[in-house]
Amino acid sequence: MKARIFAGVVTLALVSACVADEHGDDHDHDNEIISRVELTFTPPGRGDVVVFAFTDPDGDGGMSGTAERIELAAGTTYALDIRFVNELASPAEDLTVEIEEEAEDHMLFILGDVMGPASTLAGALLQHAYADLESDYGDNAVGEDLPVGLANTITTGTAGEGQLRVVLRHLPELNGEPQKSADLPAQLAAGADLPGSVDVDVTFELVVQ
């Protein structure tokens, strides 16, 4: 993982996506670099769908990645879908499918100028709520049926500028015990260190207007 700075925004991102084999052992696969993080905001009714992305054309190479500035309408509720892609593969590989298959081992956190499960910023530009569960992507085999964060609900407040940060953590079982739990967002909001490892941590400039 490396830090990249552009236009005053720090972006931490792009490690190999972790995959657990049938024995629960983790492996990093060089051909599964996450080089694109895509955020799709869908407003209610017939409003225009808007898509913003972080891209790193050489993965964890020498060039810095760039994030498009997110621009949303004030006083609007959006469905937010998050997608992860390895554009360095030929053809490009949608790693979102893999995360869905390993839903019990992954959790997304929405931070920044946000009021929600993982961030309790007063007067935040956005309110966040999870809109999916592990069982949406397959059998819920272990423990509680917890959110994943590939599908979300975002509600904007009044106009303003800030940041939106997206963190994807890999949380496979450790010594036969699940690391993913319902209180992880609250732990993160309280400043605690979380278990597991970071697959993606990317920050976008945010404008609500």
Disulfide bonds with the S-S distance in Angstrom:
none
